[in-house]
């Protein structure tokens, strides 16, 4: 990379500067190919075929290589060609096109410069209420996103804080200039908006059925798209966690979303409406209300009521990016509604980019559960920040890289993707590369063992969401309970319990409803069981809890030992070692606190005589 080894990400082989003067993705492709082949044998020819859109076709000729595609397709194909030649891999055969037309990165950046749930430093583009950025670094960001096929960047936090809405009025020119920086890399902007924005601009209501509100948004959309003709659209969080929304006026979410969608439809804009809506003021004494039911209960009756340019953005699990959740049943329902699946690259509940957690194995499982269910878009909460290595932990860059590849092809193989990233990022001997790959592949399983085994959620420190606190959320209003007592743990979500399981198709209901057939990884998510329940492998439930937490810590130590022996370059090595030390401290705390927590309830000692603190 042109701006120093400490901003490595995965583009170390693109040692020439990111393009400064290209205007279109095709021009960027020509620039990147020219510089790549200046140091490699052969050449590449590009052929613009707009009918291919974002797709591309790569072919090899006697003289070199040919890339055919639409404007963005040529660029994405160019990066795939460079990647394949760098890694000495075969070119993909035939026409390649993305599985998800909209492949979005949701950034939770505030204009103050801080990033909500940001674990890699301050915002790359905001500071002190205005745009503030390094031009070269934003071009490099565009290059990173384009190199893995991400085509949309939502610039600001879904929890819209002022002065963010000024990006739509007096800062609109600055927003347009920022959009122009990313356009040559095939990346469009999207903006998060506040549903009540008209009330901040002189109206006395934001009622979506009020003609004044409709006219206001129509005029505002005209102004915005005049300045940014290729703006992808708006992202909205409404009636969720105290955010304003249509329910204030007795209107449905379909009525609220459709009003905005109709204002932006003439310009090809998409209205992405987050389905993260639940009662965040639940009384912990209420054992009937079950937070995972909320999204399905609210939105299923609205199936077919949304306009064609509305996309319902649904978190991959029914809770909130926990270490282990089942697939959200809403992703399997709403056959007549466009849907987006949402992941979280920012490791809010998975180690905060301190603890190592490679996400591709998790995504592979999620896509397998979805089967052939058609979802029209994909989104992920960004893990980017102003840290020199972009993502805090240098290995957390893997998740951003892999997300782009999975957004293009959800059938991607986790091990192959991780190996690609490792080889593109580091010049390690083959044996060391394989050790790095093996550690990354198992990192999710290790983290799960010492934190939230068997599908237990929310045993985490409130507010910061880092470190163990098994009862931290048990008496809070967020609907996040494990209901542990001296005899049992977990929540019965079958038909006899909260009924959440009934939201799934019959085949999945049959799998999950019997604790003897339910996968161990989700056992306590779906069932309330006594500590002496016998698991499939013959162990008791409490012994499995003990064993997993002891094993997770020991396996974390093994990972740290392996990584310590790798010849990683500085400063990545120093940063990795520091974060692994923090991870080991964290794993030890998780092991001891969780084991002690359950021991004090049940009084059953560890069969293997290991130390559990009374």
C-alpha positions as CSV (number, residue, x, y, z in Angstrom):
1,X,0.0,0.0,0.0
2,X,1.1,3.5,-0.7
3,X,0.6,5.0,2.8
4,X,2.9,2.8,4.8
5,X,3.1,-0.8,6.1
6,X,1.1,0.1,9.2
7,X,-2.0,0.6,7.0
8,X,-1.7,-2.9,5.5
9,X,-5.2,-4.3,5.4
10,X,-5.1,-6.8,2.5
11,X,-3.8,-4.7,-0.3
12,X,0.0,-5.0,0.3
13,X,0.6,-6.0,-3.3
14,X,-1.0,-2.7,-4.6
15,X,2.2,-0.8,-3.8
16,X,1.4,2.1,-6.2
17,X,-0.7,5.1,-4.9
18,X,-4.5,4.8,-5.0
19,X,-5.8,6.6,-8.1
20,X,-6.4,10.4,-7.6
21,X,-7.8,11.5,-10.9
22,X,-10.1,8.7,-12.2
23,X,-13.8,9.6,-12.5
24,X,-15.4,6.3,-13.3
25,X,-14.9,2.7,-12.2
26,X,-13.7,1.8,-15.7
27,X,-11.0,4.4,-15.5
28,X,-10.0,3.1,-12.1
29,X,-9.8,-0.4,-13.5
30,X,-7.6,0.8,-16.3
31,X,-5.3,2.6,-13.8
32,X,-5.0,-0.4,-11.5
33,X,-4.3,-2.9,-14.3
34,X,-1.7,-0.6,-15.9
35,X,0.2,-0.4,-12.7
36,X,-0.1,-4.1,-11.8
37,X,1.1,-5.3,-15.2
38,X,4.0,-2.8,-15.0
39,X,5.5,-5.3,-12.5
40,X,4.1,-8.5,-14.0
41,X,4.2,-10.2,-17.4
42,X,1.2,-9.8,-19.7
43,X,-1.5,-7.2,-20.1
44,X,-5.2,-6.8,-19.7
45,X,-7.8,-5.3,-22.1
46,X,-11.1,-4.0,-20.8
47,X,-14.3,-4.1,-22.9
48,X,-17.3,-2.1,-21.7
49,X,-20.6,-4.1,-22.0
50,X,-23.3,-2.2,-20.0
51,X,-25.7,-5.2,-20.2
52,X,-23.4,-7.0,-17.7
53,X,-24.0,-4.3,-15.1
54,X,-21.9,-5.2,-12.0
55,X,-21.1,-8.6,-13.5
56,X,-18.0,-9.4,-15.4
57,X,-16.4,-12.1,-17.6
58,X,-12.6,-12.8,-17.4
59,X,-10.8,-14.6,-20.1
60,X,-7.3,-15.4,-21.0
61,X,-5.9,-14.8,-24.5
62,X,-2.5,-15.3,-26.2
63,X,-1.7,-11.7,-25.6
64,X,-3.0,-11.5,-21.9
65,X,-6.4,-11.1,-20.4
66,X,-9.7,-9.6,-21.2
67,X,-12.3,-8.2,-18.8
68,X,-15.8,-7.6,-20.1
69,X,-18.4,-6.0,-17.9
70,X,-20.5,-2.9,-17.1
71,X,-18.8,0.1,-15.6
72,X,-18.6,-1.3,-12.1
73,X,-18.3,-4.9,-13.3
74,X,-15.1,-4.1,-15.1
75,X,-13.6,-2.7,-11.9
76,X,-14.7,-5.6,-9.7
77,X,-13.4,-8.0,-12.4
78,X,-10.0,-6.1,-12.5
79,X,-9.6,-6.6,-8.8
80,X,-10.5,-10.3,-9.0
81,X,-7.9,-10.7,-11.8
82,X,-5.2,-9.0,-9.8
83,X,-6.1,-11.1,-6.8
84,X,-6.1,-14.4,-8.8
85,X,-2.7,-13.6,-10.4
86,X,-1.2,-12.5,-7.1
87,X,-2.2,-15.7,-5.5
88,X,-1.6,-17.9,-8.6
89,X,-5.2,-19.1,-8.5
90,X,-7.4,-20.0,-11.4
91,X,-9.7,-17.3,-12.9
92,X,-13.4,-17.7,-12.3
93,X,-15.1,-19.3,-15.4
94,X,-18.0,-17.7,-17.2
95,X,-20.1,-14.7,-16.2
96,X,-19.7,-13.7,-12.6
97,X,-22.4,-11.6,-11.0
98,X,-23.2,-10.7,-7.4
99,X,-25.7,-12.7,-5.5
100,X,-26.9,-9.6,-3.6
101,X,-27.5,-6.5,-5.8
102,X,-27.1,-4.2,-2.7
103,X,-24.0,-4.9,-0.7
104,X,-23.8,-2.3,2.0
105,X,-21.6,-1.3,4.9
106,X,-23.5,0.5,7.6
107,X,-21.2,2.9,9.5
108,X,-22.3,4.1,12.9
109,X,-20.2,7.2,12.7
110,X,-21.4,10.4,14.4
111,X,-20.4,13.9,13.2
112,X,-18.8,14.5,16.5
113,X,-16.1,12.1,15.3
114,X,-16.9,9.3,17.7
115,X,-18.2,5.9,16.4
116,X,-21.0,4.1,18.3
117,X,-19.7,0.6,19.0
118,X,-16.5,1.6,17.3
119,X,-13.4,-0.3,18.3
120,X,-10.8,1.0,15.8
121,X,-10.5,4.6,16.7
122,X,-12.5,7.7,15.7
123,X,-14.4,8.3,12.4
124,X,-12.5,8.3,9.2
125,X,-14.5,11.2,7.8
126,X,-16.2,13.2,10.6
127,X,-14.9,15.4,13.3
128,X,-16.3,18.4,15.3
129,X,-19.6,18.4,13.5
130,X,-18.3,18.5,9.9
131,X,-16.6,16.4,7.3
132,X,-12.9,16.0,8.1
133,X,-10.7,13.4,6.4
134,X,-7.4,12.6,4.7
135,X,-8.0,12.5,0.9
136,X,-5.5,9.8,0.3
137,X,-7.0,7.6,3.0
138,X,-10.5,7.9,1.7
139,X,-9.4,6.9,-1.8
140,X,-7.6,3.9,-0.2
141,X,-10.9,3.1,1.6
142,X,-12.7,3.2,-1.7
143,X,-10.1,0.9,-3.2
144,X,-10.5,-1.5,-0.3
145,X,-14.3,-1.6,-0.6
146,X,-14.2,-1.9,-4.4
147,X,-11.6,-4.6,-4.3
148,X,-14.0,-7.0,-2.6
149,X,-17.2,-5.8,-4.3
150,X,-18.9,-3.7,-1.6
151,X,-21.0,-1.2,-3.5
152,X,-22.7,0.9,-0.9
153,X,-21.5,2.9,2.2
154,X,-24.0,4.2,4.6
155,X,-22.1,7.1,6.0
156,X,-23.7,8.0,9.4
157,X,-25.2,6.3,12.5
158,X,-28.6,4.8,12.3
159,X,-29.2,6.4,15.7
160,X,-29.1,9.8,14.0
161,X,-27.5,12.5,16.1
162,X,-27.4,16.2,15.2
163,X,-25.8,17.8,13.2
164,X,-26.0,14.7,11.0
165,X,-29.1,15.9,9.2
166,X,-27.1,18.9,7.9
167,X,-25.6,16.5,5.4
168,X,-29.0,16.9,3.7
169,X,-29.0,20.7,3.6
170,X,-26.2,23.2,4.4
171,X,-23.6,20.4,4.2
172,X,-25.1,18.8,1.2
173,X,-22.2,20.1,-1.0
174,X,-19.7,18.4,1.3
175,X,-21.7,15.2,1.1
176,X,-21.7,15.3,-2.7
177,X,-17.9,15.8,-2.7
178,X,-17.4,12.8,-0.5
179,X,-19.6,10.8,-2.8
180,X,-17.4,11.8,-5.7
181,X,-14.4,10.4,-3.9
182,X,-15.9,6.9,-3.7
183,X,-17.7,6.8,-7.1
184,X,-14.6,5.8,-9.1
185,X,-14.4,2.6,-6.9
186,X,-18.0,1.5,-7.7
187,X,-19.2,2.6,-4.2
188,X,-22.3,4.7,-3.7
189,X,-23.4,6.6,-0.6
190,X,-26.5,5.9,1.5
191,X,-27.5,8.2,4.3
192,X,-29.3,7.4,7.6
193,X,-32.2,9.8,8.2
194,X,-34.3,10.8,11.2
195,X,-38.0,10.0,10.7
196,X,-38.9,13.2,12.5
197,X,-36.6,15.4,10.3
198,X,-39.5,17.6,8.9
199,X,-40.2,18.7,12.5
200,X,-36.6,20.0,12.8
201,X,-37.3,22.1,9.7
202,X,-40.5,23.9,10.6
203,X,-43.4,21.4,10.3
204,X,-45.4,20.5,13.4
205,X,-45.7,16.8,12.5
206,X,-43.9,13.9,10.8
207,X,-47.1,12.0,10.2
208,X,-46.5,10.0,7.1
209,X,-50.1,10.4,5.9
210,X,-50.0,14.2,6.3
211,X,-49.8,15.7,2.8
212,X,-47.5,18.5,4.0
213,X,-45.0,15.9,5.2
214,X,-45.2,14.0,1.9
215,X,-44.6,17.2,0.0
216,X,-41.7,18.2,2.2
217,X,-39.9,14.9,1.7
218,X,-40.6,15.0,-2.1
219,X,-39.0,18.4,-2.3
220,X,-36.1,17.4,-0.1
221,X,-35.5,14.3,-2.2
222,X,-35.4,16.4,-5.4
223,X,-32.7,18.7,-3.9
224,X,-30.6,15.8,-2.6
225,X,-30.6,13.7,-5.8
226,X,-29.9,16.8,-7.8
227,X,-26.7,17.1,-5.8
228,X,-25.9,13.4,-5.7
229,X,-27.7,11.7,-8.6
230,X,-26.4,8.2,-7.8
231,X,-27.2,8.3,-4.0
232,X,-28.3,4.7,-3.2
233,X,-31.1,5.8,-0.8
234,X,-32.0,6.3,2.9
235,X,-31.5,4.0,5.9
236,X,-34.1,4.4,8.7
237,X,-34.3,3.1,12.2
238,X,-37.9,4.0,13.5
239,X,-39.9,3.2,16.6
240,X,-36.9,1.4,18.0
241,X,-35.0,2.1,21.2
242,X,-36.6,5.5,21.6
243,X,-36.2,6.6,18.0
244,X,-39.1,8.4,16.4
245,X,-41.3,6.6,13.9
246,X,-44.8,6.2,12.4
247,X,-46.3,4.6,15.5
248,X,-46.3,8.0,17.1
249,X,-49.1,8.9,14.8
250,X,-50.9,5.6,14.9
251,X,-49.5,4.6,11.5
252,X,-48.0,1.3,10.5
253,X,-44.4,0.7,9.5
254,X,-45.5,0.1,6.0
255,X,-47.2,3.5,5.9
256,X,-44.1,5.2,7.3
257,X,-41.7,3.4,5.0
258,X,-43.8,3.8,1.8
259,X,-44.1,7.6,2.3
260,X,-40.4,7.9,2.2
261,X,-40.0,5.3,-0.5
262,X,-42.3,7.2,-2.8
263,X,-40.4,10.5,-2.3
264,X,-37.2,8.8,-3.5
265,X,-38.6,6.4,-6.1
266,X,-38.3,8.8,-9.1
267,X,-34.5,8.8,-8.6
268,X,-34.1,5.1,-8.2
269,X,-33.5,5.4,-4.5
270,X,-33.9,2.5,-2.1
271,X,-35.6,2.9,1.3
272,X,-33.9,0.5,3.8
273,X,-36.1,0.1,6.9
274,X,-34.5,-1.7,9.9
275,X,-36.7,-4.4,11.5
276,X,-34.9,-4.0,14.8
277,X,-38.0,-3.1,16.7
278,X,-38.9,-4.5,20.2
279,X,-40.1,-3.4,23.6
280,X,-36.9,-2.0,25.2
281,X,-38.8,-1.1,28.4
282,X,-39.8,-4.7,29.4
283,X,-40.5,-5.5,33.0
284,X,-38.1,-8.3,34.0
285,X,-41.0,-9.8,36.0
286,X,-42.8,-10.4,32.7
287,X,-42.1,-14.0,31.7
288,X,-44.6,-14.0,28.8
289,X,-43.0,-11.4,26.6
290,X,-40.1,-12.8,24.6
291,X,-37.9,-10.3,22.8
292,X,-36.9,-12.7,19.9
293,X,-40.6,-12.8,18.9
294,X,-40.9,-9.1,18.4
295,X,-39.7,-8.5,14.8
296,X,-41.8,-11.4,13.4
297,X,-44.9,-10.5,15.3
298,X,-44.7,-6.9,14.1
299,X,-43.8,-7.4,10.4
300,X,-45.3,-10.6,9.2
301,X,-48.8,-9.1,9.1
302,X,-47.4,-6.4,6.9
303,X,-46.0,-8.8,4.2
304,X,-46.9,-7.4,0.8
305,X,-47.8,-4.0,2.1
306,X,-44.4,-2.4,1.4
307,X,-43.6,-0.6,-1.9
308,X,-41.2,-2.2,-4.3
309,X,-38.3,0.1,-3.4
310,X,-38.5,-0.7,0.3
311,X,-36.0,-3.2,1.7
312,X,-36.6,-4.6,5.2
313,X,-33.2,-4.9,6.9
314,X,-33.3,-7.9,9.3
315,X,-30.6,-8.8,11.8
316,X,-29.3,-12.4,11.1
317,X,-30.5,-13.5,14.5
318,X,-33.7,-12.6,16.5
319,X,-31.7,-10.9,19.4
320,X,-28.8,-8.6,18.7
321,X,-25.6,-9.9,17.2
322,X,-25.0,-12.4,20.0
323,X,-22.2,-14.9,20.0
324,X,-24.7,-17.6,18.9
325,X,-28.3,-17.2,17.8
326,X,-30.5,-19.1,15.4
327,X,-31.4,-17.6,12.1
328,X,-34.1,-15.0,12.4
329,X,-37.4,-16.5,11.4
330,X,-38.4,-13.3,9.7
331,X,-35.7,-14.0,7.1
332,X,-37.6,-17.1,6.2
333,X,-41.0,-15.4,6.1
334,X,-42.4,-12.3,4.3
335,X,-42.3,-13.9,0.8
336,X,-43.8,-10.7,-0.7
337,X,-41.3,-8.2,0.8
338,X,-37.8,-7.3,-0.2
339,X,-35.4,-8.2,2.6
340,X,-31.8,-7.6,3.6
341,X,-29.8,-9.7,6.0
342,X,-27.7,-7.7,8.5
343,X,-24.4,-8.7,10.1
344,X,-22.2,-6.9,12.5
345,X,-18.5,-6.7,11.7
346,X,-18.0,-4.4,14.7
347,X,-17.5,-7.0,17.4
348,X,-19.9,-5.5,19.9
349,X,-20.7,-8.8,21.6
350,X,-17.8,-10.9,20.1
351,X,-14.7,-9.4,21.6
352,X,-14.7,-5.8,20.4
353,X,-11.8,-6.3,18.0
354,X,-9.7,-7.2,21.0
355,X,-10.6,-10.9,21.2
356,X,-10.0,-12.8,18.0
357,X,-13.2,-13.8,16.2
358,X,-13.1,-14.7,12.5
359,X,-16.7,-14.6,11.2
360,X,-16.7,-16.6,8.0
361,X,-17.6,-19.9,9.7
362,X,-20.6,-18.3,11.3
363,X,-21.8,-16.8,8.1
364,X,-21.5,-20.1,6.3
365,X,-23.8,-21.7,8.9
366,X,-26.3,-18.8,8.6
367,X,-26.5,-19.1,4.8
368,X,-26.9,-22.8,5.1
369,X,-29.9,-22.3,7.4
370,X,-31.4,-19.9,4.9
371,X,-31.2,-22.4,2.1
372,X,-32.6,-21.0,-1.1
373,X,-34.7,-18.3,0.6
374,X,-34.2,-15.2,-1.6
375,X,-32.9,-12.1,0.2
376,X,-32.4,-9.1,-2.0
377,X,-29.6,-7.2,-0.1
378,X,-27.0,-7.6,2.6
379,X,-25.6,-5.2,5.1
380,X,-23.0,-5.2,7.8
381,X,-22.1,-2.8,10.6
382,X,-18.7,-1.5,9.9
383,X,-15.6,-2.3,11.9
384,X,-13.6,0.6,10.4
385,X,-11.9,3.4,12.3
386,X,-9.0,5.8,12.2
387,X,-6.5,3.4,13.8
388,X,-3.5,3.0,11.5
389,X,-4.5,-0.6,10.6
390,X,-8.1,0.4,10.0
391,X,-9.7,-2.2,12.3
392,X,-7.9,-2.1,15.6
393,X,-6.9,-5.7,15.7
394,X,-5.0,-6.3,12.4
395,X,-6.7,-9.6,12.0
396,X,-10.2,-8.0,12.2
397,X,-9.6,-6.7,8.7
398,X,-10.3,-10.3,7.6
399,X,-13.9,-9.9,8.5
400,X,-14.3,-6.8,6.3
401,X,-12.5,-8.6,3.4
402,X,-14.6,-11.8,3.9
403,X,-17.8,-9.8,4.1
404,X,-17.3,-8.4,0.6
405,X,-16.6,-11.9,-0.8
406,X,-19.6,-13.4,0.9
407,X,-21.9,-10.5,-0.2
408,X,-20.9,-11.4,-3.8
409,X,-21.1,-15.2,-3.3
410,X,-22.6,-16.6,0.0
411,X,-21.5,-20.1,-1.1
412,X,-17.9,-19.1,-0.5
413,X,-15.7,-21.5,1.5
414,X,-14.6,-20.1,4.9
415,X,-11.2,-21.7,4.8
416,X,-10.5,-20.6,1.2
417,X,-11.5,-17.0,2.0
418,X,-9.4,-16.9,5.2
419,X,-6.4,-18.3,3.3
420,X,-6.8,-15.7,0.6
421,X,-6.8,-12.9,3.1
422,X,-3.8,-14.3,5.0
423,X,-1.7,-14.6,1.8
424,X,-2.8,-11.2,0.5
425,X,-1.9,-9.6,3.8
426,X,1.3,-11.2,4.9
427,X,4.4,-12.7,3.2
428,X,4.7,-15.7,5.5
429,X,6.2,-19.1,4.8
430,X,3.6,-21.6,3.7
431,X,3.7,-23.5,7.0
432,X,3.2,-20.3,9.0
433,X,0.4,-19.2,6.7
434,X,-1.4,-22.5,7.4
435,X,-1.0,-22.0,11.1
436,X,-2.5,-18.5,10.9
437,X,-5.4,-19.9,8.9
438,X,-6.0,-22.7,11.4
439,X,-6.1,-20.2,14.3
440,X,-8.5,-17.9,12.5
441,X,-10.8,-20.8,11.6
442,X,-11.1,-22.0,15.2
443,X,-11.2,-18.5,16.8
444,X,-15.0,-18.3,16.8
445,X,-15.4,-21.7,18.4
446,X,-12.9,-20.8,21.1
447,X,-14.5,-17.5,21.9
448,X,-17.9,-19.2,22.1
449,X,-16.6,-21.8,24.5
450,X,-15.3,-19.4,27.1
451,X,-18.2,-16.9,26.8
452,X,-21.6,-18.1,25.8
453,X,-21.7,-21.9,25.4
454,X,-24.9,-23.8,24.5
455,X,-26.7,-20.7,23.1
456,X,-26.8,-18.7,26.3
457,X,-27.0,-15.0,25.5
458,X,-26.5,-11.7,27.4
459,X,-24.2,-12.9,30.2
460,X,-22.1,-9.8,29.5
461,X,-21.3,-6.5,31.2
462,X,-24.1,-4.0,30.5
463,X,-23.5,-0.9,28.5
464,X,-19.8,-1.7,27.6
465,X,-20.7,-5.2,26.4
466,X,-17.2,-6.4,27.1
467,X,-16.4,-9.0,29.8
468,X,-18.5,-11.4,31.8
469,X,-21.5,-10.5,34.0
470,X,-24.0,-13.4,34.0
471,X,-26.7,-11.5,35.8
472,X,-25.8,-8.2,34.2
473,X,-29.0,-7.9,32.2
474,X,-31.2,-10.1,34.2
475,X,-33.2,-7.4,36.0
476,X,-33.0,-4.7,33.2
477,X,-35.6,-3.5,30.8
478,X,-34.1,-4.8,27.6
479,X,-35.8,-8.2,27.5
480,X,-32.4,-10.0,27.8
481,X,-32.8,-12.8,30.4
482,X,-31.3,-16.3,31.0
483,X,-33.6,-17.1,34.0
484,X,-30.9,-19.0,35.9
485,X,-31.8,-20.3,39.3
486,X,-30.7,-23.2,41.6
487,X,-32.4,-25.9,39.5
488,X,-32.3,-24.9,35.9
489,X,-31.2,-22.3,33.2
490,X,-32.5,-21.2,29.9
491,X,-35.9,-20.2,28.4
492,X,-38.5,-22.5,27.0
493,X,-39.3,-21.1,23.6
494,X,-41.3,-24.1,22.4
495,X,-45.1,-24.0,22.0
496,X,-45.4,-24.9,25.7
497,X,-43.2,-21.9,26.5
498,X,-43.1,-18.5,24.8
499,X,-44.1,-19.9,21.4
500,X,-41.2,-18.3,19.6
501,X,-40.3,-21.6,18.0
502,X,-43.7,-21.6,16.2
503,X,-42.4,-18.7,14.0
504,X,-40.2,-21.2,12.1
505,X,-41.1,-23.5,9.2
506,X,-42.2,-27.0,10.3
507,X,-38.9,-28.7,9.5
508,X,-37.0,-26.3,11.8
509,X,-39.6,-26.6,14.5
510,X,-39.1,-30.4,14.6
511,X,-35.4,-30.0,14.8
512,X,-35.4,-27.5,17.7
513,X,-38.4,-28.5,19.8
514,X,-36.9,-31.7,21.3
515,X,-33.8,-31.0,23.5
516,X,-32.5,-34.4,22.4
517,X,-32.5,-33.3,18.7
518,X,-31.8,-29.6,19.1
519,X,-28.2,-28.8,18.2
520,X,-26.1,-28.4,21.4
521,X,-25.0,-24.9,20.3
522,X,-28.6,-23.7,20.6
523,X,-29.9,-25.9,23.4
524,X,-30.3,-23.2,26.1
525,X,-31.6,-20.7,23.6
526,X,-34.7,-22.9,22.9
527,X,-35.0,-24.9,26.2
528,X,-35.0,-24.5,30.0
529,X,-33.2,-27.5,31.4
530,X,-32.0,-28.7,34.8
531,X,-28.3,-28.9,35.5
532,X,-28.4,-32.7,35.6
533,X,-29.9,-33.0,32.1
534,X,-27.8,-35.5,30.1
535,X,-26.3,-34.2,26.9
536,X,-25.9,-36.3,23.7
537,X,-22.3,-37.2,24.7
538,X,-23.3,-38.5,28.1
539,X,-22.2,-35.5,30.1
540,X,-24.5,-33.5,32.4
541,X,-25.5,-30.0,31.4
542,X,-23.5,-28.4,34.2
543,X,-20.4,-30.5,33.4
544,X,-20.6,-29.4,29.8
545,X,-20.8,-25.8,30.9
546,X,-17.7,-26.3,33.1
547,X,-15.8,-28.2,30.4
548,X,-16.4,-25.7,27.7
549,X,-15.3,-22.7,29.8
550,X,-12.1,-24.5,30.9
551,X,-11.4,-25.7,27.3
552,X,-12.0,-22.2,25.9
553,X,-9.4,-20.7,28.0
554,X,-6.8,-23.4,27.3
555,X,-7.5,-23.2,23.6
556,X,-7.1,-19.4,23.7
557,X,-3.7,-20.0,25.3
558,X,-2.8,-22.4,22.4
559,X,-3.8,-19.8,19.8
560,X,-1.7,-17.1,21.5
561,X,1.3,-19.5,21.6
562,X,1.0,-20.3,17.9
563,X,0.6,-16.6,16.9
564,X,3.6,-15.6,18.9
565,X,5.8,-17.8,16.8
566,X,4.7,-16.3,13.4
567,X,7.0,-13.9,11.6
568,X,4.5,-11.1,11.3
569,X,5.7,-7.7,10.3
570,X,5.6,-4.8,12.7
571,X,3.5,-3.1,13.9
572,X,1.0,-5.8,13.3
573,X,3.0,-8.3,15.4
574,X,3.2,-5.9,18.4
575,X,-0.5,-5.0,18.1
576,X,-1.5,-8.7,17.8
577,X,0.5,-9.7,20.8
578,X,-0.9,-6.9,23.0
579,X,-4.5,-7.9,22.0
580,X,-3.9,-11.6,22.6
581,X,-2.6,-10.8,26.1
582,X,-5.9,-8.9,26.7
583,X,-7.9,-11.7,25.3
584,X,-6.3,-14.2,27.7
585,X,-7.1,-12.0,30.6
586,X,-10.6,-11.8,29.4
587,X,-10.9,-15.5,28.7
588,X,-9.7,-16.3,32.3
589,X,-12.3,-13.9,33.7
590,X,-15.1,-15.5,31.6
591,X,-14.0,-19.0,32.7
592,X,-13.9,-18.3,36.4
593,X,-16.9,-16.0,36.7
594,X,-19.3,-18.1,34.7
595,X,-18.2,-21.4,36.3
596,X,-18.5,-19.9,39.7
597,X,-21.8,-18.3,38.9
598,X,-23.4,-21.7,38.1
599,X,-21.6,-23.6,40.8
600,X,-23.0,-21.3,43.4
601,X,-26.5,-22.0,42.0
602,X,-26.3,-25.8,41.7
603,X,-23.6,-26.8,44.1
604,X,-22.3,-29.5,41.7
605,X,-18.5,-29.7,41.7
606,X,-16.4,-30.2,38.6
607,X,-16.0,-34.0,37.9
608,X,-12.3,-33.4,37.0
609,X,-11.5,-31.5,40.1
610,X,-10.4,-28.2,38.5
611,X,-10.6,-25.0,40.5
612,X,-13.9,-23.3,40.7
613,X,-14.0,-20.5,43.1
614,X,-16.8,-20.8,45.7
